[in-house]
Amino acid sequence: MRFLPTEEQLAFAEAVDDIVEAHGGPAIARAWGSGDTRAGAKLWNQFAETGLMGLRLSEDEGGLGGTPVDLITVFERLGYHGVPGPLLESIVLLPSLVGADTRSRIASGESIATASVAGFAPLALDADFANSLFAVEKGKIFSATIAEHLGSIDPTRKLSRLTPIGDGSDVDPQTLEEALDATALAAAAALVGAGERLLAESVEYAKVREQFGRKIGEYQALKHQLADVRIALSFARPLVQGAALSLGSDTGARDVSAAKLSASKAASLAARVGLQIHAGIGYTEEHDLSIWLRRVPALVQVWGTPDAHRARVAAAILN
């Protein structure tokens, strides 16, 4: 079993880094949260041009034919940079649930898609930004319209309740379950990426902030906290990688839930320690740390709550 990324996956990760940084890095999420989606839209178009939006489509359909390992490689970097937008929905969830024409439009960037899934993800992300809205319920997928806008802990994640329209199309239960597992796995990878960014920001700040005439990074207590974050993230990443390798197998659902739980715990610890190390400045809206401090708890609760994933792991063990 291989856990090391291939040269191609490393190159893809570097390409994501370069593209995001070239378009503004954290400034993209900041503008998005304030309602200015122009930089985010340009980034979305650039992702489409590089083929990222067709990551999960087969090469016959003009996609990249990416594997689940490719998927987590990309979403860890997207989480690291705090990239906003309904990327999980467009890249991971919907391609296996919608028709070929819609898949093609998503891959080309023409269609920016988002969705709600009854009983699993009841609120749609960034429905105002998207131009293709879907609601999945009662074994069908429907086109949808916005019924209500709701608040979010993360200002870069605008949430809406959708109303289905039309008769809808039947969705195979197994296909839907696999799509939801893949989306939860990508969310876990994004959490690992967010945790890594929080750790990196905390380490850099600990090197420059002084207290009582010393850099705070010299204090043993803070070193221990940072080490705990490093260990938690280092334990979470193999679970995410293992789940990617087992996705679709008999143990795939259990492994995805275990990965999401571990990634959620590690990223939450990174956020808590990061806030402690940054102290008062960490609470401010102006500091970039706020992007990930708010993103982490939002991602922890989406695509399966911790309670739901714990229940699934427990059921798998007991059965």
N, C-alpha and C positions, 0 to 999 in steps of 0.2 A: 504494500500500500504506500503510495507516494504522497507526502505532505508538502514537499518543496515545490514552489511554483516553477513552471517551465520558463524558458527564456521568452517565449511568446507572451505569456501572462505577465511577466515582469515588464516587458515592453509596453503592453497594454496599460498597465498601472501607471507607468511613467508618462504615457500619452495623456491619460486622464489628468494627472498632476499638472502637466504643461498647459493643457487646454484651460483648466480652471484658473490657474494662476495668470494666464495671459488675459483672461476676461475679468480679472479683478479679485480673485480669491474670496476672502470673507466679505468683501464689499458687495458681492452678489447677494448673499443672504441678507445683509443689512438693508439693501435697497428693496429686496423682495418683501421683507417684513413691514416696510413702510408703505407698501402698495405700488412701488415702481418695479415692474417686471421686465423692463427693457433689456437689462444686462442678462437676466435669466433666460429671456427668449433667444437672445443671440447665442448664449451658451448651448441652449437646447438645439438650435439649428446646427451648431458646430458638432455636437454629439451625433446628430443625424448624418452629417456629412462624413464623419469618420466610421459610421456603421454601428455605433453603440446602441442606437435605438432598435436595431434589428439583431441584437445580441442573441436572443432566444429563437430567432427564426432560422429555418434551414437555409443552406446555401442555394437550394433550388428556388426558394422564394426571395432570393436577393439578400438574405440575412448573413450573419457570421457563423451560424451553426454552433454557437458557444455552448460549452459544457457547464454543469453546475459549478465546477471549480472556477471557470472563467467568470461566472456570475458573481461569486463571492469576492473574487479578486477586484472586480470593478466596483462593487458596492462598498467594499471596505474603504477604497479611495474616495468615493463620493461621500461617505460618512466622515472621513477625515477632514474633508474640505467644507462640510456643512452645506452641500449643494441643495438648494430648495427645488420644489416642483414635484409633480406626481410621477416620478421616475419608477418607483416600484410598480405602480399600476400600469404604466405604459410599456415598460420593458419586460416585466416579469408576469404579472397577473393576467393581463388581457389577451396577449397574443394567442394563447391556446383556447380562449373562450369566444373570440369573435371570428367573423368571416375573413376570407382571404383578402378582400378589398380593403377592409379596415386594417388588417395586419400590415398590408403594403403601405398604407398611408401613415401608420405609426412609425414604421421603419424609415420612411423618407422624411419624417418630421412634419409632414403636412397635417397629420392628426395628432393633437395632444390629448391624450385620453386619461380619464380618471373613472373611478367606480366605487360604489358601495356594495358590500356583501352582507346580506341579512344574517344576523347571529354571529358574525365574525368581525366585520369591519363596517358597522352600520352608517358611518359618516364618510363622505367622499372628500378627498383632499384637493384643494385648489380648483374647485369647479369653475370659478370665474375665469381662471387662466386657461383651462382646458376648453377645447372645442368639440370634444366627443365625450358625452356623459353616458354611463351605463349603471344599471342597478341589477344586482344578481339576487334573486329570491325565488323561493318555491320551485327550485329546479330549472329556472329559466334565466336568461339574460335579456334585459330590456334596454332600449334607449331610454334616456331619463332627462328630466328637467330639474332645476334647483327649486326646492320647496322652502328651504329655510337656511339662513346662515347662522353658524354657531361659533362661540369663542373657543380658543385653544390656549394651552399653556405656552405654546411656542408660536410667536407672531409670524414666523415664516411658514406655518402650517395652517392655512385657512380651511376650516371645515364646513361642510354643508350637508344637509339632509336632502336626498333626492326623491323625486316621485317618478315611478316607472310610467312609460307611455307605450301604447301599442300592445300587440299580443305577445311579443317576446319570442325567443328561440330556445328550444330545449338545450340543456347543458348536461352532458354525461357526468354523473356524480363522481366517478373516479377521476375524470379529467379535472373537475373543479377541485377535488381534494388535493391532487398533485399540484395544481396551480397555487393553491393557498399555502401548501407546504413550501414551495419554491419561493413565494413572496415572504413568508416568515423567515426563511433561511437568509434571503437577501437583507432583510431588516436586521437580522442578527449580525451579519457581516458589517452593515452600516454602524451598528452599535460598537463593534470592535474598533472600527475606524474612528468613531467619535471619541472613544475612550483613549485611543492612541494620541489623538490631537490634544485632549485635555492633559494627558500625562506630559506630552512634549511642552505644552505651554507652561505647565506647573514647574517642570525642571528648569526651563529657561528663566522663569521669574525667580525661582529660588536662588539662582546664581547671581542675581543682581540686587535683590531686595535686602536691605540691611536692617538689623534690629539689635540694639545694644552693642553697636560697633562691629557686628559680624554679619556676614552673608547668612541668611536663614538656612541656606542649603547645607551649612556646616553643622547644624544642630542634628543630633542623632535621632531625636523623635521624628523630625520631618523626613529624614532619610528612610526611616522604617516605614512611614506611611507611603512614601513614593515606591518603596520596594514592594509593599503589599499590592499596590496598583499594578506594578510590572508583573508580579506573579499571577494576579487574577486575569490579566489580559493574555498572558502567555498560556494559561490553562484554558481560556475560552477559545482562542483561535484554533487549536487542534480539534475541538468539538465541532466548530463551524466547518472546518475542512472535512472532518469525518462525515458529518451530515451531508455535505455536498457529494461525497463519494457514494453514500448509501441512499441518496434520494431516489425514490421510486421502488426501493426494495422492501422486503417485509419489515425491516427495522427502520425504514426511512422516516416515518412519522415520529416515532419515539426519538430518533436522533436529532431531528429538527427541533423538537420541543426542548431537548436537553441543551442544544446549542443556543437557542433563544434565551433560555433561563440563565445559562452561564454568561453569555454576552451581556445580558441585561444587568446582572449582578456586578460584573467587572466594570462596565461603563458607569453604573451608578456610583460605585466606589471611586472611580476616577473623577467624577463630577464633585463628589463630596470632599475629597482631598484637595482637588483643584480650588474649590471655593475657600477652604481653610487656608491654603497657602497664599492665595491672592488677597485674603482678608477683605477689608472694606471695598477695595477696588473691584473685587470679584462680583459684588452686588450691583455694580453700575451698568446701566444700559449701554454706555459708551464703550465699554471694554469688549473686545472680541470674544472673550471667554463666555459671555452671555449667550452666544449662538449655540454652543454645545451644552451649556448648562440647561438650556430649555429644550434642546433637541432630544437629549437622552431620555428624560422622563416621558416625553411624547412617544418615542420609538419603543420604549419598554411596554407601553400599554397597547400599541397597535399591532395588528396581525397576530392576535392571540395574546390575551393577558397572561401575566405570570401564573395566576391561579389555573387558567385553562391549560397551560402547558404542563404545570405540575400534575394536574389530574391525568393528562394523557401519559406522562412518564410513569406515574403510579399504576395506571391501568395496564400498561405494557409489562411492567415488572410483575404485577400480581397475576397476570394471565399467562 
